[in-house]
Amino acid sequence: MSRILLLEDDLSLINGLTFAFQKAGFELDIARTVKEADTAWTEGKYYLLILDVSLPDGSYSCQ
């Protein structure tokens, strides 16, 4: 099964996207801050990273 990392701070979007991706057969991990996403993304276990365009602690850059 493919894993997706969702970087999102809006709880209603998290709930809706979690339902949709799990229904489609994906495993979904949630990060609500850039710091959380950075820690999770560096582990290298994700098929896809979905980014929020506006986060309270800044923007994310995959490096």
All heavy atoms as TSV, in Angstrom:
chain	resi	resn	atom	element	x	y	z
A	1	MET	N	N	0.840	-1.180	0.000
A	1	MET	CA	C	0.000	0.000	0.000
A	1	MET	C	C	0.887	1.245	0.000
A	1	MET	O	O	1.901	1.291	0.656
A	1	MET	CB	C	-0.901	-0.015	1.234
A	1	MET	CG	C	-1.924	1.090	1.227
A	1	MET	SD	S	-3.074	1.055	2.614
A	1	MET	CE	C	-3.937	-0.462	2.324
A	2	SER	N	N	0.491	2.272	-0.730
A	2	SER	CA	C	1.261	3.508	-0.816
A	2	SER	C	C	0.920	4.443	0.334
A	2	SER	O	O	-0.231	4.601	0.707
A	2	SER	CB	C	0.963	4.201	-2.140
A	2	SER	OG	O	1.351	3.387	-3.212
A	3	ARG	N	N	1.963	5.084	0.853
A	3	ARG	CA	C	1.796	6.022	1.964
A	3	ARG	C	C	1.863	7.449	1.430
A	3	ARG	O	O	2.699	7.775	0.606
A	3	ARG	CB	C	2.882	5.830	3.011
A	3	ARG	CG	C	2.800	4.499	3.725
A	3	ARG	CD	C	3.821	4.414	4.832
A	3	ARG	NE	N	3.447	5.224	5.978
A	3	ARG	CZ	C	2.561	4.866	6.897
A	3	ARG	NH1	N	1.939	3.720	6.799
A	3	ARG	NH2	N	2.294	5.645	7.916
A	4	ILE	N	N	0.988	8.290	1.957
A	4	ILE	CA	C	0.940	9.705	1.608
A	4	ILE	C	C	1.147	10.518	2.876
A	4	ILE	O	O	0.600	10.193	3.930
A	4	ILE	CB	C	-0.413	10.075	0.971
A	4	ILE	CG1	C	-0.582	9.346	-0.358
A	4	ILE	CG2	C	-0.542	11.578	0.788
A	4	ILE	CD1	C	-1.945	9.555	-0.991
A	5	LEU	N	N	1.924	11.585	2.755
A	5	LEU	CA	C	2.066	12.546	3.847
A	5	LEU	C	C	1.257	13.777	3.480
A	5	LEU	O	O	1.465	14.380	2.419
A	5	LEU	CB	C	3.536	12.923	4.063
A	5	LEU	CG	C	3.801	13.982	5.134
A	5	LEU	CD1	C	3.295	13.521	6.503
A	5	LEU	CD2	C	5.276	14.324	5.204
A	6	LEU	N	N	0.318	14.134	4.324
A	6	LEU	CA	C	-0.518	15.311	4.128
A	6	LEU	C	C	-0.070	16.381	5.106
A	6	LEU	O	O	-0.121	16.176	6.318
A	6	LEU	CB	C	-1.996	14.964	4.364
A	6	LEU	CG	C	-2.978	16.124	4.366
A	6	LEU	CD1	C	-3.021	16.808	3.005
A	6	LEU	CD2	C	-4.367	15.648	4.762
A	7	LEU	N	N	0.362	17.521	4.578
A	7	LEU	CA	C	0.737	18.671	5.396
A	7	LEU	C	C	-0.411	19.664	5.329
A	7	LEU	O	O	-0.609	20.349	4.324
A	7	LEU	CB	C	2.039	19.294	4.884
A	7	LEU	CG	C	2.501	20.591	5.532
A	7	LEU	CD1	C	2.578	20.471	7.045
A	7	LEU	CD2	C	3.844	21.020	4.956
A	8	GLU	N	N	-1.203	19.705	6.375
A	8	GLU	CA	C	-2.417	20.522	6.404
A	8	GLU	C	C	-2.733	20.896	7.848
A	8	GLU	O	O	-2.581	20.077	8.744
A	8	GLU	CB	C	-3.581	19.729	5.800
A	8	GLU	CG	C	-4.923	20.401	5.844
A	8	GLU	CD	C	-4.954	21.736	5.138
A	8	GLU	OE1	O	-4.732	21.779	3.914
A	8	GLU	OE2	O	-5.190	22.751	5.827
A	9	ASP	N	N	-3.179	22.140	8.060
A	9	ASP	CA	C	-3.504	22.574	9.416
A	9	ASP	C	C	-5.002	22.718	9.661
A	9	ASP	O	O	-5.431	22.886	10.789
A	9	ASP	CB	C	-2.780	23.883	9.749
A	9	ASP	CG	C	-3.192	25.046	8.857
A	9	ASP	OD1	O	-3.569	24.794	7.690
A	9	ASP	OD2	O	-3.127	26.197	9.311
A	10	ASP	N	N	-5.817	22.618	8.626
A	10	ASP	CA	C	-7.264	22.767	8.753
A	10	ASP	C	C	-7.896	21.401	9.039
A	10	ASP	O	O	-7.857	20.500	8.200
A	10	ASP	CB	C	-7.822	23.352	7.455
A	10	ASP	CG	C	-9.302	23.639	7.518
A	10	ASP	OD1	O	-10.069	22.750	7.967
A	10	ASP	OD2	O	-9.704	24.730	7.106
A	11	LEU	N	N	-8.496	21.263	10.209
A	11	LEU	CA	C	-9.047	19.981	10.649
A	11	LEU	C	C	-10.149	19.454	9.728
A	11	LEU	O	O	-10.219	18.256	9.465
A	11	LEU	CB	C	-9.556	20.085	12.087
A	11	LEU	CG	C	-9.924	18.787	12.773
A	11	LEU	CD1	C	-8.770	17.791	12.741
A	11	LEU	CD2	C	-10.351	19.049	14.194
A	12	SER	N	N	-10.985	20.329	9.197
A	12	SER	CA	C	-12.053	19.858	8.313
A	12	SER	C	C	-11.480	19.294	7.014
A	12	SER	O	O	-11.971	18.284	6.494
A	12	SER	CB	C	-13.065	20.967	8.018
A	12	SER	OG	O	-12.446	22.041	7.342
A	13	LEU	N	N	-10.435	19.900	6.479
A	13	LEU	CA	C	-9.780	19.360	5.288
A	13	LEU	C	C	-9.067	18.052	5.597
A	13	LEU	O	O	-9.092	17.116	4.797
A	13	LEU	CB	C	-8.786	20.369	4.711
A	13	LEU	CG	C	-9.401	21.564	3.992
A	13	LEU	CD1	C	-8.322	22.564	3.607
A	13	LEU	CD2	C	-10.165	21.120	2.773
A	14	ILE	N	N	-8.439	17.982	6.758
A	14	ILE	CA	C	-7.769	16.744	7.171
A	14	ILE	C	C	-8.777	15.596	7.213
A	14	ILE	O	O	-8.525	14.516	6.681
A	14	ILE	CB	C	-7.079	16.915	8.544
A	14	ILE	CG1	C	-5.882	17.848	8.419
A	14	ILE	CG2	C	-6.656	15.561	9.103
A	14	ILE	CD1	C	-5.280	18.262	9.760
A	15	ASN	N	N	-9.918	15.837	7.824
A	15	ASN	CA	C	-10.937	14.790	7.943
A	15	ASN	C	C	-11.445	14.338	6.576
A	15	ASN	O	O	-11.550	13.135	6.307
A	15	ASN	CB	C	-12.103	15.264	8.816
A	15	ASN	CG	C	-11.718	15.406	10.266
A	15	ASN	OD1	O	-10.789	14.770	10.738
A	15	ASN	ND2	N	-12.434	16.255	10.981
A	16	GLY	N	N	-11.762	15.271	5.706
A	16	GLY	CA	C	-12.270	14.926	4.382
A	16	GLY	C	C	-11.241	14.207	3.529
A	16	GLY	O	O	-11.541	13.200	2.878
A	17	LEU	N	N	-10.009	14.710	3.526
A	17	LEU	CA	C	-8.960	14.079	2.726
A	17	LEU	C	C	-8.567	12.712	3.278
A	17	LEU	O	O	-8.289	11.787	2.511
A	17	LEU	CB	C	-7.741	14.996	2.639
A	17	LEU	CG	C	-7.949	16.258	1.795
A	17	LEU	CD1	C	-6.781	17.212	1.976
A	17	LEU	CD2	C	-8.145	15.905	0.337
A	18	THR	N	N	-8.568	12.582	4.592
A	18	THR	CA	C	-8.264	11.283	5.200
A	18	THR	C	C	-9.278	10.247	4.740
A	18	THR	O	O	-8.917	9.141	4.316
A	18	THR	CB	C	-8.261	11.384	6.735
A	18	THR	OG1	O	-7.224	12.280	7.138
A	18	THR	CG2	C	-8.032	10.028	7.383
A	19	PHE	N	N	-10.545	10.590	4.801
A	19	PHE	CA	C	-11.595	9.676	4.365
A	19	PHE	C	C	-11.409	9.300	2.893
A	19	PHE	O	O	-11.450	8.122	2.529
A	19	PHE	CB	C	-12.977	10.313	4.576
A	19	PHE	CG	C	-14.098	9.480	4.045
A	19	PHE	CD1	C	-14.558	8.379	4.751
A	19	PHE	CD2	C	-14.685	9.787	2.830
A	19	PHE	CE1	C	-15.591	7.597	4.252
A	19	PHE	CE2	C	-15.714	9.008	2.318
A	19	PHE	CZ	C	-16.168	7.909	3.033
A	20	ALA	N	N	-11.190	10.292	2.040
A	20	ALA	CA	C	-11.080	10.040	0.604
A	20	ALA	C	C	-9.867	9.172	0.265
A	20	ALA	O	O	-9.977	8.221	-0.517
A	20	ALA	CB	C	-11.004	11.362	-0.151
A	21	PHE	N	N	-8.720	9.473	0.835
A	21	PHE	CA	C	-7.515	8.707	0.514
A	21	PHE	C	C	-7.575	7.292	1.083
A	21	PHE	O	O	-7.144	6.339	0.429
A	21	PHE	CB	C	-6.257	9.432	0.994
A	21	PHE	CG	C	-5.853	10.556	0.084
A	21	PHE	CD1	C	-5.848	11.863	0.535
A	21	PHE	CD2	C	-5.463	10.304	-1.219
A	21	PHE	CE1	C	-5.472	12.905	-0.298
A	21	PHE	CE2	C	-5.087	11.337	-2.062
A	21	PHE	CZ	C	-5.095	12.648	-1.607
A	22	GLN	N	N	-8.102	7.134	2.274
A	22	GLN	CA	C	-8.211	5.794	2.841
A	22	GLN	C	C	-9.214	4.957	2.044
A	22	GLN	O	O	-8.985	3.768	1.815
A	22	GLN	CB	C	-8.595	5.860	4.317
A	22	GLN	CG	C	-7.442	6.331	5.176
A	22	GLN	CD	C	-7.798	6.489	6.643
A	22	GLN	OE1	O	-8.964	6.553	7.018
A	22	GLN	NE2	N	-6.783	6.563	7.475
A	23	LYS	N	N	-10.275	5.560	1.587
A	23	LYS	CA	C	-11.255	4.856	0.765
A	23	LYS	C	C	-10.618	4.398	-0.554
A	23	LYS	O	O	-10.974	3.349	-1.092
A	23	LYS	CB	C	-12.456	5.751	0.494
A	23	LYS	CG	C	-13.578	5.061	-0.221
A	23	LYS	CD	C	-14.797	5.953	-0.351
A	23	LYS	CE	C	-15.905	5.208	-1.071
A	23	LYS	NZ	N	-17.088	6.029	-1.226
A	24	ALA	N	N	-9.658	5.187	-1.056
A	24	ALA	CA	C	-8.967	4.846	-2.300
A	24	ALA	C	C	-7.825	3.854	-2.074
A	24	ALA	O	O	-7.147	3.466	-3.021
A	24	ALA	CB	C	-8.435	6.112	-2.957
A	25	GLY	N	N	-7.596	3.470	-0.819
A	25	GLY	CA	C	-6.602	2.446	-0.530
A	25	GLY	C	C	-5.234	2.947	-0.117
A	25	GLY	O	O	-4.275	2.183	-0.086
A	26	PHE	N	N	-5.114	4.225	0.194
A	26	PHE	CA	C	-3.836	4.782	0.629
A	26	PHE	C	C	-3.748	4.825	2.147
A	26	PHE	O	O	-4.753	4.970	2.827
A	26	PHE	CB	C	-3.659	6.213	0.099
A	26	PHE	CG	C	-3.480	6.292	-1.380
A	26	PHE	CD1	C	-4.562	6.529	-2.211
A	26	PHE	CD2	C	-2.231	6.125	-1.956
A	26	PHE	CE1	C	-4.413	6.610	-3.583
A	26	PHE	CE2	C	-2.063	6.202	-3.322
A	26	PHE	CZ	C	-3.162	6.444	-4.141
A	27	GLU	N	N	-2.531	4.727	2.650
A	27	GLU	CA	C	-2.262	4.996	4.060
A	27	GLU	C	C	-1.873	6.466	4.139
A	27	GLU	O	O	-1.082	6.951	3.336
A	27	GLU	CB	C	-1.118	4.128	4.573
A	27	GLU	CG	C	-1.463	2.665	4.635
A	27	GLU	CD	C	-0.319	1.839	5.178
A	27	GLU	OE1	O	0.473	2.363	5.986
A	27	GLU	OE2	O	-0.206	0.680	4.770
A	28	LEU	N	N	-2.424	7.187	5.094
A	28	LEU	CA	C	-2.215	8.629	5.181
A	28	LEU	C	C	-1.646	8.996	6.539
A	28	LEU	O	O	-2.186	8.592	7.571
A	28	LEU	CB	C	-3.554	9.345	4.962
A	28	LEU	CG	C	-3.524	10.848	4.799
A	28	LEU	CD1	C	-2.837	11.236	3.504
A	28	LEU	CD2	C	-4.933	11.408	4.817
A	29	ASP	N	N	-0.560	9.753	6.532
A	29	ASP	CA	C	-0.019	10.337	7.751
A	29	ASP	C	C	-0.230	11.842	7.664
A	29	ASP	O	O	-0.169	12.433	6.580
A	29	ASP	CB	C	1.473	10.031	7.901
A	29	ASP	CG	C	1.735	8.564	8.196
A	29	ASP	OD1	O	0.846	7.896	8.754
A	29	ASP	OD2	O	2.825	8.086	7.865
A	30	ILE	N	N	-0.465	12.451	8.810
A	30	ILE	CA	C	-0.779	13.872	8.873
A	30	ILE	C	C	0.334	14.625	9.585
A	30	ILE	O	O	0.792	14.209	10.641
A	30	ILE	CB	C	-2.092	14.117	9.655
A	30	ILE	CG1	C	-3.234	13.248	9.133
A	30	ILE	CG2	C	-2.462	15.598	9.657
A	30	ILE	CD1	C	-3.639	13.517	7.721
A	31	ALA	N	N	0.721	15.762	8.997
A	31	ALA	CA	C	1.596	16.720	9.667
A	31	ALA	C	C	0.837	18.039	9.670
A	31	ALA	O	O	0.259	18.431	8.655
A	31	ALA	CB	C	2.918	16.861	8.922
A	32	ARG	N	N	0.825	18.702	10.809
A	32	ARG	CA	C	0.067	19.956	10.891
A	32	ARG	C	C	0.960	21.185	10.908
A	32	ARG	O	O	0.470	22.313	10.874
A	32	ARG	CB	C	-0.830	19.931	12.119
A	32	ARG	CG	C	-1.862	18.788	11.969
A	32	ARG	CD	C	-2.948	18.840	12.962
A	32	ARG	NE	N	-3.772	20.022	12.732
A	32	ARG	CZ	C	-4.736	20.414	13.542
A	32	ARG	NH1	N	-5.003	19.730	14.618
A	32	ARG	NH2	N	-5.436	21.493	13.281
A	33	THR	N	N	2.271	20.974	10.936
A	33	THR	CA	C	3.223	22.086	10.892
A	33	THR	C	C	4.368	21.724	9.945
A	33	THR	O	O	4.594	20.549	9.635
A	33	THR	CB	C	3.821	22.396	12.278
A	33	THR	OG1	O	4.606	21.282	12.699
A	33	THR	CG2	C	2.750	22.707	13.305
A	34	VAL	N	N	5.095	22.729	9.516
A	34	VAL	CA	C	6.259	22.511	8.660
A	34	VAL	C	C	7.283	21.653	9.394
A	34	VAL	O	O	7.879	20.742	8.810
A	34	VAL	CB	C	6.872	23.861	8.219
A	34	VAL	CG1	C	8.202	23.657	7.524
A	34	VAL	CG2	C	5.905	24.605	7.316
A	35	LYS	N	N	7.465	21.902	10.670
A	35	LYS	CA	C	8.432	21.134	11.454
A	35	LYS	C	C	8.060	19.644	11.485
A	35	LYS	O	O	8.918	18.777	11.305
A	35	LYS	CB	C	8.518	21.691	12.875
A	35	LYS	CG	C	9.565	21.021	13.710
A	35	LYS	CD	C	9.680	21.663	15.079
A	35	LYS	CE	C	10.749	20.957	15.890
A	35	LYS	NZ	N	10.933	21.569	17.196
A	36	GLU	N	N	6.790	19.332	11.711
A	36	GLU	CA	C	6.339	17.935	11.709
A	36	GLU	C	C	6.552	17.298	10.340
A	36	GLU	O	O	7.001	16.153	10.242
A	36	GLU	CB	C	4.854	17.850	12.071
A	36	GLU	CG	C	4.541	18.120	13.512
A	36	GLU	CD	C	3.041	18.090	13.783
A	36	GLU	OE1	O	2.260	17.644	12.898
A	36	GLU	OE2	O	2.635	18.517	14.870
A	37	ALA	N	N	6.234	18.016	9.271
A	37	ALA	CA	C	6.400	17.488	7.916
A	37	ALA	C	C	7.866	17.243	7.599
A	37	ALA	O	O	8.208	16.229	6.993
A	37	ALA	CB	C	5.793	18.452	6.897
A	38	ASP	N	N	8.720	18.149	8.003
A	38	ASP	CA	C	10.145	18.001	7.739
A	38	ASP	C	C	10.690	16.742	8.403
A	38	ASP	O	O	11.439	15.978	7.787
A	38	ASP	CB	C	10.897	19.235	8.227
A	38	ASP	CG	C	12.315	19.283	7.721
A	38	ASP	OD1	O	12.522	18.974	6.530
A	38	ASP	OD2	O	13.213	19.615	8.505
A	39	THR	N	N	10.303	16.507	9.624
A	39	THR	CA	C	10.740	15.306	10.335
A	39	THR	C	C	10.232	14.049	9.652
A	39	THR	O	O	10.984	13.104	9.422
A	39	THR	CB	C	10.246	15.336	11.795
A	39	THR	OG1	O	10.775	16.501	12.441
A	39	THR	CG2	C	10.685	14.098	12.555
A	40	ALA	N	N	8.963	14.026	9.290
A	40	ALA	CA	C	8.365	12.839	8.663
A	40	ALA	C	C	8.919	12.607	7.261
A	40	ALA	O	O	9.216	11.475	6.883
A	40	ALA	CB	C	6.849	12.990	8.612
A	41	TRP	N	N	9.058	13.663	6.464
A	41	TRP	CA	C	9.476	13.530	5.072
A	41	TRP	C	C	10.897	12.990	4.950
A	41	TRP	O	O	11.189	12.208	4.041
A	41	TRP	CB	C	9.347	14.869	4.360
A	41	TRP	CG	C	9.680	14.796	2.911
A	41	TRP	CD1	C	10.794	15.286	2.305
A	41	TRP	CD2	C	8.902	14.188	1.875
A	41	TRP	NE1	N	10.749	15.040	0.961
A	41	TRP	CE2	C	9.600	14.348	0.667
A	41	TRP	CE3	C	7.679	13.518	1.863
A	41	TRP	CZ2	C	9.118	13.868	-0.544
A	41	TRP	CZ3	C	7.202	13.039	0.653
A	41	TRP	CH2	C	7.913	13.215	-0.526
A	42	THR	N	N	11.777	13.348	5.860
A	42	THR	CA	C	13.168	12.908	5.768
A	42	THR	C	C	13.326	11.408	6.004
A	42	THR	O	O	14.358	10.841	5.669
A	42	THR	CB	C	14.081	13.667	6.754
A	42	THR	OG1	O	13.591	13.505	8.080
A	42	THR	CG2	C	14.149	15.140	6.418
A	43	GLU	N	N	12.299	10.762	6.543
A	43	GLU	CA	C	12.343	9.317	6.740
A	43	GLU	C	C	12.241	8.566	5.415
A	43	GLU	O	O	12.566	7.385	5.341
A	43	GLU	CB	C	11.235	8.872	7.694
A	43	GLU	CG	C	11.414	9.417	9.095
A	43	GLU	CD	C	10.235	9.126	10.005
A	43	GLU	OE1	O	9.315	8.385	9.586
A	43	GLU	OE2	O	10.223	9.645	11.121
A	44	GLY	N	N	11.770	9.218	4.355
A	44	GLY	CA	C	11.744	8.647	3.023
A	44	GLY	C	C	10.768	7.509	2.794
A	44	GLY	O	O	10.993	6.662	1.943
A	45	LYS	N	N	9.662	7.485	3.497
A	45	LYS	CA	C	8.728	6.369	3.367
A	45	LYS	C	C	7.438	6.730	2.632
A	45	LYS	O	O	6.487	5.967	2.639
A	45	LYS	CB	C	8.392	5.799	4.739
A	45	LYS	CG	C	7.705	6.787	5.678
A	45	LYS	CD	C	7.439	6.161	7.030
A	45	LYS	CE	C	6.745	7.141	7.959
A	45	LYS	NZ	N	6.475	6.546	9.251
A	46	TYR	N	N	7.423	7.874	1.961
A	46	TYR	CA	C	6.186	8.348	1.348
A	46	TYR	C	C	6.223	8.299	-0.173
A	46	TYR	O	O	7.223	8.602	-0.807
A	46	TYR	CB	C	5.854	9.770	1.809
A	46	TYR	CG	C	5.591	9.805	3.284
A	46	TYR	CD1	C	6.558	10.240	4.167
A	46	TYR	CD2	C	4.399	9.342	3.792
A	46	TYR	CE1	C	6.328	10.222	5.536
A	46	TYR	CE2	C	4.150	9.315	5.148
A	46	TYR	CZ	C	5.122	9.767	6.009
A	46	TYR	OH	O	4.889	9.737	7.364
A	47	TYR	N	N	5.097	7.944	-0.746
A	47	TYR	CA	C	4.874	7.906	-2.177
A	47	TYR	C	C	4.592	9.316	-2.698
A	47	TYR	O	O	4.945	9.662	-3.824
A	47	TYR	CB	C	3.687	6.979	-2.430
A	47	TYR	CG	C	3.187	6.912	-3.834
A	47	TYR	CD1	C	3.882	6.184	-4.794
A	47	TYR	CD2	C	2.008	7.542	-4.210
A	47	TYR	CE1	C	3.413	6.109	-6.093
A	47	TYR	CE2	C	1.536	7.467	-5.500
A	47	TYR	CZ	C	2.243	6.751	-6.437
A	47	TYR	OH	O	1.783	6.668	-7.719
A	48	LEU	N	N	3.942	10.136	-1.854
A	48	LEU	CA	C	3.486	11.458	-2.267
A	48	LEU	C	C	3.406	12.371	-1.047
A	48	LEU	O	O	3.056	11.934	0.045
A	48	LEU	CB	C	2.091	11.325	-2.904
A	48	LEU	CG	C	1.379	12.572	-3.389
A	48	LEU	CD1	C	2.099	13.148	-4.605
A	48	LEU	CD2	C	-0.058	12.233	-3.772
A	49	LEU	N	N	3.709	13.647	-1.264
A	49	LEU	CA	C	3.557	14.681	-0.239
A	49	LEU	C	C	2.553	15.692	-0.765
A	49	LEU	O	O	2.730	16.233	-1.857
A	49	LEU	CB	C	4.896	15.361	0.044
A	49	LEU	CG	C	4.898	16.593	0.935
A	49	LEU	CD1	C	4.358	16.276	2.318
A	49	LEU	CD2	C	6.292	17.184	1.026
A	50	ILE	N	N	1.486	15.929	-0.004
A	50	ILE	CA	C	0.477	16.918	-0.369
A	50	ILE	C	C	0.631	18.094	0.582
A	50	ILE	O	O	0.575	17.923	1.802
A	50	ILE	CB	C	-0.944	16.328	-0.292
A	50	ILE	CG1	C	-1.046	15.149	-1.255
A	50	ILE	CG2	C	-1.983	17.400	-0.608
A	50	ILE	CD1	C	-2.340	14.400	-1.172
A	51	LEU	N	N	0.815	19.278	0.003
A	51	LEU	CA	C	1.144	20.464	0.792
A	51	LEU	C	C	0.004	21.471	0.843
A	51	LEU	O	O	-0.632	21.760	-0.169
A	51	LEU	CB	C	2.355	21.181	0.186
A	51	LEU	CG	C	3.637	20.391	0.049
A	51	LEU	CD1	C	4.648	21.188	-0.755
A	51	LEU	CD2	C	4.185	20.033	1.402
A	52	ASP	N	N	-0.189	22.035	2.006
A	52	ASP	CA	C	-1.042	23.205	2.190
A	52	ASP	C	C	-0.246	24.405	1.651
A	52	ASP	O	O	0.970	24.461	1.798
A	52	ASP	CB	C	-1.320	23.376	3.686
A	52	ASP	CG	C	-2.318	24.474	3.991
A	52	ASP	OD1	O	-2.591	25.313	3.118
A	52	ASP	OD2	O	-2.820	24.504	5.124
A	53	VAL	N	N	-0.917	25.353	1.028
A	53	VAL	CA	C	-0.201	26.505	0.484
A	53	VAL	C	C	0.022	27.608	1.513
A	53	VAL	O	O	0.823	28.505	1.297
A	53	VAL	CB	C	-0.920	27.096	-0.752
A	53	VAL	CG1	C	-0.916	26.104	-1.896
A	53	VAL	CG2	C	-2.323	27.540	-0.417
A	54	SER	N	N	-0.662	27.554	2.632
A	54	SER	CA	C	-0.543	28.598	3.645
A	54	SER	C	C	-0.578	27.974	5.039
A	54	SER	O	O	-1.621	27.523	5.493
A	54	SER	CB	C	-1.707	29.577	3.483
A	54	SER	OG	O	-1.717	30.509	4.525
A	55	LEU	N	N	0.589	27.960	5.692
A	55	LEU	CA	C	0.683	27.391	7.034
A	55	LEU	C	C	1.116	28.468	8.019
A	55	LEU	O	O	1.856	29.381	7.660
A	55	LEU	CB	C	1.701	26.249	7.057
A	55	LEU	CG	C	1.292	25.025	6.251
A	55	LEU	CD1	C	2.492	24.151	5.989
A	55	LEU	CD2	C	0.220	24.265	6.996
A	56	PRO	N	N	0.694	28.367	9.272
A	56	PRO	CA	C	1.039	29.397	10.246
A	56	PRO	C	C	2.536	29.481	10.548
A	56	PRO	O	O	3.029	30.535	10.925
A	56	PRO	CB	C	0.259	29.012	11.504
A	56	PRO	CG	C	-0.279	27.668	11.281
A	56	PRO	CD	C	-0.195	27.361	9.821
A	57	ASP	N	N	3.273	28.390	10.345
A	57	ASP	CA	C	4.712	28.432	10.660
A	57	ASP	C	C	5.593	28.501	9.410
A	57	ASP	O	O	6.769	28.217	9.465
A	57	ASP	CB	C	5.115	27.245	11.550
A	57	ASP	CG	C	4.938	25.897	10.889
A	57	ASP	OD1	O	4.092	25.774	9.972
A	57	ASP	OD2	O	5.627	24.953	11.291
A	58	GLY	N	N	5.023	28.885	8.267
A	58	GLY	CA	C	5.835	29.106	7.074
A	58	GLY	C	C	5.468	28.204	5.917
A	58	GLY	O	O	4.395	27.619	5.879
A	59	SER	N	N	6.391	28.099	4.973
A	59	SER	CA	C	6.213	27.283	3.768
A	59	SER	C	C	7.169	26.110	3.831
A	59	SER	O	O	8.245	26.192	4.417
A	59	SER	CB	C	6.498	28.097	2.525
A	59	SER	OG	O	5.595	29.165	2.423
A	60	TYR	N	N	6.807	25.030	3.147
A	60	TYR	CA	C	7.632	23.835	3.154
A	60	TYR	C	C	8.425	23.741	1.856
A	60	TYR	O	O	7.910	24.010	0.783
A	60	TYR	CB	C	6.771	22.580	3.318
A	60	TYR	CG	C	7.595	21.337	3.536
A	60	TYR	CD1	C	8.156	21.080	4.771
A	60	TYR	CD2	C	7.834	20.452	2.507
A	60	TYR	CE1	C	8.926	19.958	4.977
A	60	TYR	CE2	C	8.605	19.327	2.705
A	60	TYR	CZ	C	9.148	19.079	3.939
A	60	TYR	OH	O	9.919	17.973	4.153
A	61	SER	N	N	9.683	23.331	1.987
A	61	SER	CA	C	10.540	23.122	0.834
A	61	SER	C	C	11.162	21.752	0.952
A	61	SER	O	O	11.866	21.475	1.923
A	61	SER	CB	C	11.623	24.206	0.801
A	61	SER	OG	O	12.560	23.921	-0.204
A	62	CYS	N	N	10.886	20.856	-0.003
A	62	CYS	CA	C	11.467	19.508	0.008
A	62	CYS	C	C	12.932	19.601	-0.388
A	62	CYS	O	O	13.247	20.052	-1.478
A	62	CYS	CB	C	10.737	18.605	-0.979
A	62	CYS	SG	S	9.016	18.373	-0.608
A	63	GLN	N	N	13.798	19.166	0.498
A	63	GLN	CA	C	15.243	19.223	0.198
A	63	GLN	C	C	15.890	17.924	0.443
A	63	GLN	O	O	15.538	17.138	1.195
A	63	GLN	CB	C	15.896	20.299	1.043
A	63	GLN	CG	C	15.349	21.672	0.734
A	63	GLN	CD	C	15.952	22.756	1.611
A	63	GLN	OE1	O	16.898	22.533	2.367
A	63	GLN	NE2	N	15.419	23.925	1.509
